[in-house]
Amino acid sequence: MLVWLAEYLVQFNTAFNVVSYITFRSIMALLTALMIGLWIGPTVIRRLQILKFGQEVRHDGPESHYKKRGTPTMGGIMILFSIAVSTLLWADLRNPYVWCVLFILLGYGVVGFVDDYWKISRKSTDGLIARWKYFWLSVIALLSAFAMYAIGKDTAATQLVVPFFKDVMPQLGLFYIVLTYFVIVGTSNAVNLTDGLDGLAIVPIIMVAGAFALIAWATGNVNFAQYLHIPYIKYSGELVILCTAIVGAGLGFLWFNTYPAQVFMGDVGSLSLGGALGVIAVLVRQELLLVVMGGCLWWKPYP
């Protein structure tokens, strides 16, 4: 949004050209998301406490987790708000990849919100019925996959990139949609299963998002992509803004989520952030690298 304003104002003062640089906007996106998270955090936590939106603890988990019962959950709302506002302010909204990620982030956020609300209203660890939860996650992922395929059809955006094998980049065709579906839904559920301990999910998310920011920056630059022998992908550079917004929002949330946690992100946060990382990995063609970078996200912390 501010990109459009800067493009208009540059005719009066060339200093506004700085807004056109991705590096400047990525730093500002991080700081904006961080400040929003720290600002609204106490209000959100206090509101969740008033509404008695407390965490329910699984009986098959460690006994040390029982003391976490009643800690406010659904704190992912402030993460999503921080990311969305920061992205809308600093990203170039003419970029279709930005909307693909926001669609998954907010769509999965809605599913997670409903799941969390049902758990709270029933005072149980069972929320949205599993088959309906999986159905809506699948519908949102497939809609995004088809849109992404239409945008990058028969280009480097739909090739499979195998790390360490620069000459192995087969064109996936329609299999791209299948791969995209499993990466998005799989990563979303992996983060959802990992969440539960103070800072356990948000710290890996911050680290993976930060790494993807660097990858998106290189992938979206012709010269660096050629030098590093990775595919140049037309729209991927703007994903840096989303990645740094995730980092900023994550750091803001971590301030309240470190031990002893004042709030948990809930499914509204874990499902949406996992889905966002999955779709970013697909858009920068680094699905296999995501498995390596986010290794602990695929590990469930308790039986």
Secondary structure, DSSP 8 states (H G I E B T S, - for coil): -HHHHHHHHTTT-GGGGGGG-HHHHHHHHHHHHHHHHHHHHHHHHHHHHHTT-B----TTS-GGGGGGTT-B--THHHHHHHHHHHHHHHS-TT-HHHHHHHHHHHHHHHHHHHHHHHHHHHTSS--S-HHHHHHHHHHHHHHHHHHHHHHHTTSGGGB---TT-TT---B-TTHHHHHHHHHHHHHHHHHHHHTTSTTTTHHHHHHHHHHHHHHHHHHT-HHHHHHHT----TTGGGHHHHHHHHHHHHHHHHHHHSSS-S---HHHHHHHHHHHHHHHHHHTT-HHHHHHHTGGGGS-S--
